[in-house]
Amino acid sequence: MSSSKLLKERIESIQDTMKITNAMYLISSSKLRKARQNYQNVSPYFNRMRDTISRVVPHLPEEPEHPFFHERNLENPRRAYLVLTADKGMAGAYNQNLLKFLREHADPNDRFYVIGQVGYRALRHRDPRLVEEFRYSATAPTLQRARDITVDAIDDFKSGKLDEIYIVYTKIQNALTSEPVMERLLPLDRRFLQPAPKGLGDPKGEVELVPDAWTVFEQIAPIYMHGMIFGAMTESFCAEQSARMTAMDSATKSANDMIRDLQLEYNRTRQGSITQEITEIIGGAAAVQDRT
């Protein structure tokens, strides 16, 4: 009887857990739809900004080189990685894969600027490369947050504290898979900021820059960079919700399988208990008849 009771309690416990995982699946699904819609709403603006800066760069003179393009200390550059993790767990291997990717590519003297509480807690007091005063949330990314991060990155680059800045985030490959990627934020690369070839005309195009190309570039470059950061934050948030949705769906299915197996075991135990009681009753009745 006690065995049947324990099995029943375990079944009820798993059912309660399954309710939580199913609720988290639904919440992640809703957040994923909103995050994708948000990304789709703003991506045309930043695509246009990229097209605009691509039309401005060919007009910039090679000399003097702008600080945003200047590659310095090539032998031993001071690198910083802007790492986008999650604020919450229970998202499968989402955070673990990102941190593993970061450690594989980083050098001992690099610095980590981590967005998201999970990554921050995983590196705090364990990795001296973490910049502990840099703390931003990964939940519900906004343009203002991306602007603030961009300003911090540009200031450290201009002041000479950093020679290279990379952004590490999770990119969605398709509806089911995503993987960590790394892109260079600063210094900018002229090769990737050139307009797409359209015929054999002048690559500079018919563009009038007022008052001059450098002034226009100074205004557009920070917008382009915070667009890169905001896009990475939004895509990472989408990947996080997708990973959590997949993990919670798998957990719910596993809970269903466990309940089915435990239910069969409970039925067998209960049937065995009933059979034993019937056998004892029959044996007692036979003993009474023998005495009479």
C-alpha positions in Angstrom: 0.0 0.0 0.0 2.8 2.4 0.9 4.4 1.7 -2.5 1.2 2.6 -4.3 0.9 5.8 -2.3 4.5 6.8 -3.1 3.9 6.2 -6.8 0.7 8.3 -6.7 2.4 11.2 -5.0 5.2 11.1 -7.6 2.7 11.1 -10.4 1.0 14.1 -8.9 4.3 15.9 -8.4 5.3 15.4 -12.0 1.8 16.6 -13.1 2.4 19.8 -11.2 5.8 20.3 -12.8 4.3 19.6 -16.2 1.8 22.4 -15.6 4.7 24.8 -15.0 6.7 23.7 -18.1 3.6 24.0 -20.3 2.9 27.5 -19.0 6.5 28.5 -19.6 6.2 27.1 -23.1 3.2 29.2 -23.8 4.8 32.3 -22.3 8.0 31.8 -24.4 5.9 31.3 -27.5 4.1 34.6 -26.9 7.4 36.5 -26.1 9.0 35.0 -29.3 6.2 36.3 -31.5 6.5 39.8 -30.0 10.2 39.9 -30.3 10.1 38.8 -33.9 7.5 41.4 -34.7 9.6 44.1 -33.0 12.7 43.0 -35.0 10.7 43.0 -38.2 9.4 46.5 -37.5 12.8 48.1 -36.9 14.9 46.1 -39.4 13.9 48.2 -42.4 15.2 51.4 -40.7 18.6 49.9 -39.9 18.8 48.3 -43.3 18.4 51.8 -44.8 21.0 53.1 -42.4 23.4 50.4 -43.6 22.7 51.4 -47.2 23.2 55.0 -46.4 26.6 54.5 -44.7 27.6 52.3 -47.6 26.9 55.2 -49.9 28.9 57.6 -47.7 32.0 55.5 -47.2 33.3 55.6 -50.8 33.3 59.4 -50.5 35.6 59.4 -47.5 39.3 60.1 -48.3 41.9 57.5 -47.5 44.0 60.0 -45.5 43.7 61.0 -42.8 42.1 57.8 -41.6 39.1 58.2 -39.3 39.5 56.7 -35.8 36.6 54.3 -36.4 38.6 52.7 -39.2 42.0 52.8 -37.6 43.5 49.4 -36.6 46.1 49.9 -33.9 48.3 47.7 -31.8 48.0 44.8 -34.3 50.5 42.5 -32.5 48.8 42.5 -29.1 45.4 44.3 -29.4 43.3 45.0 -26.3 40.1 43.3 -27.2 36.7 43.5 -25.6 33.7 41.2 -26.2 30.2 42.4 -25.8 28.4 39.2 -24.8 24.7 38.8 -25.0 23.3 36.1 -22.6 19.9 35.7 -21.0 18.5 37.0 -17.7 16.9 33.6 -16.9 17.8 30.0 -17.2 15.7 26.9 -18.3 16.5 27.6 -21.9 18.4 24.4 -22.7 22.1 24.9 -23.6 21.5 28.5 -24.8 23.7 30.2 -22.3 26.3 27.3 -21.9 26.9 27.2 -25.7 27.5 31.0 -25.8 29.9 31.0 -22.9 31.8 28.0 -24.3 32.1 29.8 -27.6 33.4 32.9 -25.9 36.1 31.1 -23.9 37.2 29.3 -27.0 37.9 32.5 -28.9 39.0 34.9 -26.1 42.6 35.4 -25.0 43.7 35.8 -21.3 44.1 39.6 -21.6 40.7 40.2 -23.1 37.8 41.9 -21.4 34.1 40.7 -21.2 31.2 43.1 -21.2 28.3 40.8 -20.4 24.6 41.6 -20.9 22.3 39.3 -19.1 22.2 38.0 -15.5 23.0 34.3 -16.3 26.2 35.1 -18.1 27.1 37.7 -15.5 26.6 35.3 -12.6 28.5 32.5 -14.4 31.6 34.6 -14.8 31.5 36.7 -11.7 34.2 35.7 -9.2 35.4 33.0 -11.6 36.8 34.9 -14.6 38.9 38.0 -14.0 38.2 39.2 -17.5 34.6 40.1 -16.6 34.0 43.9 -16.3 31.7 43.8 -13.2 30.6 47.4 -13.3 29.0 46.8 -16.8 25.5 45.6 -16.1 22.6 45.6 -18.5 19.5 43.5 -18.8 18.8 41.2 -21.7 15.0 41.2 -21.3 12.9 43.3 -23.7 15.7 45.0 -25.6 15.2 48.6 -26.5 16.8 51.2 -28.7 17.7 53.4 -25.8 19.6 50.6 -24.1 21.4 49.9 -27.4 22.3 53.6 -27.6 23.7 53.6 -24.1 25.9 50.5 -24.8 27.1 52.0 -28.1 28.2 55.2 -26.3 30.1 53.2 -23.7 31.8 51.2 -26.4 32.7 54.2 -28.6 34.1 56.1 -25.6 36.4 53.3 -24.5 37.6 52.9 -28.1 38.2 56.6 -28.7 40.0 56.9 -25.3 42.4 54.1 -26.2 41.3 51.7 -23.5 40.3 49.2 -26.2 41.7 48.5 -29.7 39.0 46.1 -30.9 35.4 45.5 -29.9 33.5 42.4 -30.9 29.9 41.4 -30.2 29.1 37.8 -29.4 25.5 36.7 -29.6 23.2 33.8 -30.7 22.1 34.0 -34.3 18.9 32.1 -35.4 19.8 29.8 -38.3 16.2 28.5 -38.8 13.1 27.8 -36.9 14.7 25.0 -34.9 18.4 25.8 -34.6 20.6 28.7 -33.5 24.3 29.1 -32.9 26.7 31.6 -31.3 28.4 34.0 -33.7 31.0 36.8 -33.4 31.1 40.1 -35.3 33.5 43.0 -35.1 32.0 46.2 -34.0 35.1 48.4 -33.9 37.2 49.3 -35.8 34.9 49.4 -38.8 36.0 47.7 -42.0 35.7 49.6 -45.3 35.3 46.3 -47.2 32.0 45.5 -45.5 30.7 49.0 -45.9 30.7 49.3 -49.6 27.6 49.5 -51.7 26.5 46.5 -53.6 27.7 46.6 -57.3 25.1 47.7 -59.7 26.4 47.8 -63.2 29.7 49.5 -64.2 28.8 53.0 -63.1 30.6 55.1 -60.5 30.7 53.2 -57.2 30.3 56.6 -55.3 27.0 57.2 -57.0 25.1 60.4 -57.3 25.3 61.6 -53.7 25.7 65.1 -52.4 27.1 65.2 -48.8 26.5 68.4 -46.9 28.6 69.9 -45.4 31.2 67.1 -46.2 31.6 63.4 -46.1 33.4 63.3 -42.7 30.6 65.2 -41.0 27.9 63.0 -42.4 29.8 59.9 -41.5 30.3 61.1 -37.9 26.5 61.4 -37.5 25.7 58.1 -39.2 28.4 55.8 -37.8 27.1 55.7 -34.2 23.5 55.1 -35.4 24.8 52.2 -37.6 26.6 50.7 -34.6 23.8 50.9 -32.2 21.6 49.4 -34.9 24.0 46.5 -35.0 23.8 46.1 -31.2 20.1 46.4 -31.1 19.7 43.9 -33.9 21.9 41.5 -32.1 20.1 42.0 -28.8 16.7 41.4 -30.5 17.9 38.3 -32.3 19.5 36.9 -29.2 16.2 37.5 -27.3 14.4 35.7 -30.1 16.9 32.8 -29.9 16.5 32.7 -26.1 12.7 32.4 -26.3 13.0 29.8 -29.0 15.5 27.8 -27.0 13.3 28.0 -23.9 10.2 27.1 -25.8 11.9 24.0 -27.2 13.3 23.0 -23.8 9.9 23.4 -22.1 8.2 21.5 -24.9 10.7 18.7 -24.5 10.3 18.8 -20.7 6.5 18.5 -21.0 6.8 15.5 -23.4 9.3 13.8 -21.0 6.9 14.4 -18.1 4.1 12.8 -20.1 6.2 9.8 -20.8 7.2 9.5 -17.1 3.6 9.8 -16.0 2.6 7.1 -18.5 5.3 4.7 -17.2 4.5 5.5 -13.5 0.8 5.0 -14.2 1.5 1.5 -15.5 3.7 0.7 -12.6 1.0 2.1 -10.2 -1.7 0.0 -11.8 0.5 -3.2 -11.6 1.3 -2.4 -7.9 -2.4 -1.7 -7.2 -3.5 -4.9 -9.0 -0.9 -6.9 -7.1 -2.1 -5.5 -3.8 -5.7 -6.3 -4.7 -4.8 -9.9 -5.7 -2.9 -10.4 -2.5 -5.9 -9.2 -0.5 -8.2 -11.6 -2.3 -5.8 -14.4 -1.8 -5.7 -13.7 2.0 -9.5 -13.6 2.1 -9.9 -16.9 0.3 -7.2 -18.5 2.5 -9.0 -17.2 5.7 -12.3 -18.5 4.5 -10.8 -21.9 3.7 -9.3 -22.1 7.2 -12.6 -21.2 8.9 -14.3 -24.0 6.9 -11.7 -26.5 7.9 -12.3 -25.8 11.6 -16.0 -26.3 11.2 
